Amino acid sequence: MTNRRLTLEHALYALAFALALTLRFLHLGALPLSDFEADWAFQALQVARGAHPAIGPNPAYVLLTSILFYIFGAGNFLARFWPALVGSILVLTPFFFRDRLGCAPGLILAFALALEPGLLALSRAAGSSILAISFLVLAWAMGRERYLPLAGIFGGLALLSGSAVWMGLLSLALAWFIWQAFVGRRGKTDDQQQTASEDQSSPVTRHPSLETAHWSLVSKHWKITLVYLLGTLLLAGSLFLLAPNGLSAFVASILAYFKGWWTPSGERAAHLLTALAAYQLMALVFGLVALVRGLLRKDRLVIGLGSWMLIAMLLALAYPARQVADLAWALLPLWTLAALELGRYTRMEGVRGWELAGVTALTISILVFAWLNLTAVVGQALDSQVAQTRFLILSATLLILGLIRILLAFSWSTEGARLGVAWGGTAFLVAFTLGASTGAGGLRQPLTAELWSPSPQTAQADLLQKTLDDLSDWNKGHVESLPVTVVGLDSPALRWLLRDWEVKEADALSPADSPALVIASQGMELNLSAAYRGEDFVWYQSPNWDEALPEEWLRWFVYRQMPQQKESLTLWARGDLFFDSGQTTSPAP
């Protein structure tokens, strides 16, 4: 029996996992569900209640969440539970690739995935693509570790996690073929030449049966993995045969992905590039440096990761049904490249501590000064004299940072100057990334405009629910007792909010109707015989990305503020439900 002791490396991975759990579960149920989230959550609720709804092309989320709803009851927190948990587990996957990455880059990548703004946003959204991403990477990791049953189980769950998995599989397949065509062939030739030279110098010759045994073992591994994968598809995809329509949803996910190639979503490709620069600035800086360095050195690992990143990014941009969330597949290789580069700065041989601390502090000070100059431009017209002067100061500041780095390299030491600038830049970009993460994850108050959030967002759902509960409590003695009629609205978020109420949906009301509570779009006249009192609630709000001016984009980059488009609905309550109506008996339902 091997003695596996806990090491500092294990403790640091546990710390990264704890950080991921904290960021993903903190106030997880505080925000109301958007239409995108509520649609998936309501399907899970129907399954939990024994109905057989038409399950959308994400059966893993719907069926797994229905188990939680059946045991504990439905709520916003549980609707987002599985994405948060599975997104946290993704942080541990670099541990299984550290033989290729190295210990330091693996740990850096684990903490980067814990803080990553895009992955954090997906992990805090019900029905997002984070299940497909995490399960597929886990299947890959378990396959490398020869945990074949787990590889098959995670692979089956990945295939059940919606159409997003096909984007990931396609990008990986194309990257692998390109890598094999341009890099793997040369590496294979080198290996064959090395093997031939070893055979000539060694008296031991290879036996053909060894090659046969190797391929037999590989075939056996594939068979074991495939059995568990198909078993997971059958059992998990049908909720152990309790919801067989989950299997049809798996097939629908394939069709949904290919349908997206001729069904535009309306999302601009420029928004994806903007999101990449505004949220993944740290990954772009260090990842591109690592890519250039790897290309110059012909590093096969870096070239493979760069191919995967580029293909995943091009697929996301070219996909007509694109969403910002499609960038997530490119983030994995991009952050891996950045971690490889950052790992180079952990080696400090021959560098004196006071030199490193001084250059690091100086670099941070200069970058903070540059950021303050950028914030001073916000609110100014970009063609104004003040803005142009500030941009000149900003450019000069960055130029001065480069000159200081060169002077310090000549006066002190090249390695100390290099590490000090790198550490100072890393500290500044970590703070930038953490700020972007809290915004993308909905952890800031007040809420900010985020490209990674599903749009439109539900605004005053809590206030609407409190008003409904108060009216019901006044008249019936407890909440969720009065019947509610929804007229001319098709809102999954509203349907989710009223999941425990007696709800009737109608396109219109006749003058003879007199429902107790009516929810309709703003400006709609009821024209009913009974008297009603109405109150408006802001229901939808979404940033006005398409009409934003350059000055507004700059404000958004700095403060994440953007003009909002708002859409309201009206809650109508029959007059006899109020205390001052003059009625002495209980109102009719």
HELIX and SHEET records of a PDB file:
HELIX    1   1 LEU A    8  PHE A   25  1                                  18    
HELIX    2   2 ASP A   35  ALA A   48  1                                  14    
HELIX    3   3 PRO A   59  PHE A   72  1                                  14    
HELIX    4   4 ASN A   76  ALA A   79  1                                   4    
HELIX    5   5 PHE A   81  ILE A   89  1                                   9    
HELIX    6   6 LEU A   90  PHE A   97  5                                   8    
HELIX    7   7 ARG A   98  LEU A  101  1                                   4    
HELIX    8   8 CYS A  103  LEU A  115  1                                  13    
HELIX    9   9 PRO A  117  SER A  123  1                                   7    
HELIX   10  10 ILE A  130  ARG A  144  1                                  15    
HELIX   11  11 LEU A  148  LEU A  159  1                                  12    
HELIX   12  12 ALA A  164  TRP A  179  1                                  16    
HELIX   13  13 GLN A  180  GLY A  184  3                                   5    
HELIX   14  14 ARG A  185  SER A  201  1                                  17    
HELIX   15  15 PRO A  208  ALA A  236  1                                  29    
HELIX   16  16 ASN A  245  LYS A  259  1                                  15    
HELIX   17  17 ALA A  269  TYR A  279  1                                  11    
HELIX   18  18 LEU A  281  ARG A  297  1                                  17    
HELIX   19  19 ARG A  300  ALA A  318  1                                  19    
HELIX   20  20 VAL A  324  LEU A  327  5                                   4    
HELIX   21  21 ALA A  328  GLY A  343  1                                  16    
HELIX   22  22 ARG A  344  THR A  346  5                                   3    
HELIX   23  23 GLY A  353  VAL A  377  1                                  25    
HELIX   24  24 GLN A  385  SER A  411  1                                  27    
HELIX   25  25 THR A  414  ALA A  440  1                                  27    
HELIX   26  26 ALA A  461  LYS A  476  1                                  16    
HELIX   27  27 PRO A  492  LEU A  497  1                                   6    
HELIX   28  28 PRO A  550  TYR A  559  1                                  10    
HELIX   29  29 GLY A  575  LEU A  577  5                                   3    
HELIX   30  30 PHE A  579  SER A  581  5                                   3    
SHEET    1   A 6 GLN A 457  THR A 458  0                                        
SHEET    2   A 6 TYR A 532  PRO A 543 -1                                        
SHEET    3   A 6 GLN A 564  ARG A 574 -1                                        
SHEET    4   A 6 LEU A 517  SER A 521 -1                                        
SHEET    5   A 6 VAL A 484  VAL A 487  1                                        
SHEET    6   A 6 VAL A 503  ALA A 506  1                                        
END                                                                             
